[in-house]
Amino acid sequence: MIVLFAPFPLGGLLMMGYFLRQVIAQMPTNQDWQRQWAYFTLFLAFFCLPGVFVFELFEWYLDSLNQSGSILSCFEEAFEVIGMYSLFFCAMLIARRYQL
């Protein structure tokens, strides 16, 4: 199921990243540290969230070999939490800069 449905969330991530990058690029430059942190958190999300699917695929492969109980599920959940919070932090930095 992961292979079947993975293109939809990854496509949504690409679209959201494209629009967030445009908003970050248009931020006023009087406080450049907010722009740098927004880029960093967006990069972190683009690193972590596709990693969730990679770890899911590894879990599926190990499960097909009847080797369950691996630590990969911990890494998958950690990547998911880190990716989601980094997207949240990126949105909060943008909202703070535009005083929304």
MODELLER restraints for C-alpha pairs under 7 A, 6 or more apart:
rsr = mdl.restraints
at = mdl.atoms
rsr.add(forms.Gaussian(group=physical.xy_distance, feature=features.Distance(at['CA:24:A'], at['CA:35:A']), mean=6.29, stdev=0.5))
rsr.add(forms.Gaussian(group=physical.xy_distance, feature=features.Distance(at['CA:24:A'], at['CA:94:A']), mean=6.99, stdev=0.5))
rsr.add(forms.Gaussian(group=physical.xy_distance, feature=features.Distance(at['CA:34:A'], at['CA:93:A']), mean=6.46, stdev=0.5))
rsr.add(forms.Gaussian(group=physical.xy_distance, feature=features.Distance(at['CA:38:A'], at['CA:90:A']), mean=4.88, stdev=0.5))
rsr.add(forms.Gaussian(group=physical.xy_distance, feature=features.Distance(at['CA:38:A'], at['CA:93:A']), mean=6.25, stdev=0.5))
rsr.add(forms.Gaussian(group=physical.xy_distance, feature=features.Distance(at['CA:41:A'], at['CA:86:A']), mean=5.02, stdev=0.5))
rsr.add(forms.Gaussian(group=physical.xy_distance, feature=features.Distance(at['CA:41:A'], at['CA:87:A']), mean=6.59, stdev=0.5))
rsr.add(forms.Gaussian(group=physical.xy_distance, feature=features.Distance(at['CA:41:A'], at['CA:89:A']), mean=6.92, stdev=0.5))
rsr.add(forms.Gaussian(group=physical.xy_distance, feature=features.Distance(at['CA:41:A'], at['CA:90:A']), mean=5.65, stdev=0.5))
rsr.add(forms.Gaussian(group=physical.xy_distance, feature=features.Distance(at['CA:42:A'], at['CA:86:A']), mean=6.69, stdev=0.5))
rsr.add(forms.Gaussian(group=physical.xy_distance, feature=features.Distance(at['CA:42:A'], at['CA:87:A']), mean=6.22, stdev=0.5))
rsr.add(forms.Gaussian(group=physical.xy_distance, feature=features.Distance(at['CA:42:A'], at['CA:90:A']), mean=6.26, stdev=0.5))
rsr.add(forms.Gaussian(group=physical.xy_distance, feature=features.Distance(at['CA:44:A'], at['CA:83:A']), mean=6.61, stdev=0.5))
rsr.add(forms.Gaussian(group=physical.xy_distance, feature=features.Distance(at['CA:44:A'], at['CA:86:A']), mean=6.56, stdev=0.5))
rsr.add(forms.Gaussian(group=physical.xy_distance, feature=features.Distance(at['CA:45:A'], at['CA:83:A']), mean=4.30, stdev=0.5))
rsr.add(forms.Gaussian(group=physical.xy_distance, feature=features.Distance(at['CA:45:A'], at['CA:84:A']), mean=6.91, stdev=0.5))
rsr.add(forms.Gaussian(group=physical.xy_distance, feature=features.Distance(at['CA:45:A'], at['CA:86:A']), mean=5.65, stdev=0.5))
rsr.add(forms.Gaussian(group=physical.xy_distance, feature=features.Distance(at['CA:45:A'], at['CA:87:A']), mean=5.99, stdev=0.5))
rsr.add(forms.Gaussian(group=physical.xy_distance, feature=features.Distance(at['CA:48:A'], at['CA:79:A']), mean=5.06, stdev=0.5))
rsr.add(forms.Gaussian(group=physical.xy_distance, feature=features.Distance(at['CA:48:A'], at['CA:80:A']), mean=6.72, stdev=0.5))
rsr.add(forms.Gaussian(group=physical.xy_distance, feature=features.Distance(at['CA:48:A'], at['CA:82:A']), mean=6.85, stdev=0.5))
rsr.add(forms.Gaussian(group=physical.xy_distance, feature=features.Distance(at['CA:48:A'], at['CA:83:A']), mean=5.07, stdev=0.5))
rsr.add(forms.Gaussian(group=physical.xy_distance, feature=features.Distance(at['CA:49:A'], at['CA:79:A']), mean=6.43, stdev=0.5))
rsr.add(forms.Gaussian(group=physical.xy_distance, feature=features.Distance(at['CA:49:A'], at['CA:80:A']), mean=5.92, stdev=0.5))
rsr.add(forms.Gaussian(group=physical.xy_distance, feature=features.Distance(at['CA:49:A'], at['CA:83:A']), mean=5.32, stdev=0.5))
rsr.add(forms.Gaussian(group=physical.xy_distance, feature=features.Distance(at['CA:51:A'], at['CA:79:A']), mean=6.63, stdev=0.5))
rsr.add(forms.Gaussian(group=physical.xy_distance, feature=features.Distance(at['CA:52:A'], at['CA:76:A']), mean=5.02, stdev=0.5))
rsr.add(forms.Gaussian(group=physical.xy_distance, feature=features.Distance(at['CA:52:A'], at['CA:79:A']), mean=5.99, stdev=0.5))
rsr.add(forms.Gaussian(group=physical.xy_distance, feature=features.Distance(at['CA:52:A'], at['CA:80:A']), mean=6.00, stdev=0.5))
rsr.add(forms.Gaussian(group=physical.xy_distance, feature=features.Distance(at['CA:55:A'], at['CA:72:A']), mean=6.19, stdev=0.5))
rsr.add(forms.Gaussian(group=physical.xy_distance, feature=features.Distance(at['CA:55:A'], at['CA:76:A']), mean=5.45, stdev=0.5))
rsr.add(forms.Gaussian(group=physical.xy_distance, feature=features.Distance(at['CA:56:A'], at['CA:76:A']), mean=6.85, stdev=0.5))
rsr.add(forms.Gaussian(group=physical.xy_distance, feature=features.Distance(at['CA:59:A'], at['CA:72:A']), mean=6.50, stdev=0.5))
rsr.add(forms.Gaussian(group=physical.xy_distance, feature=features.Distance(at['CA:62:A'], at['CA:68:A']), mean=6.51, stdev=0.5))
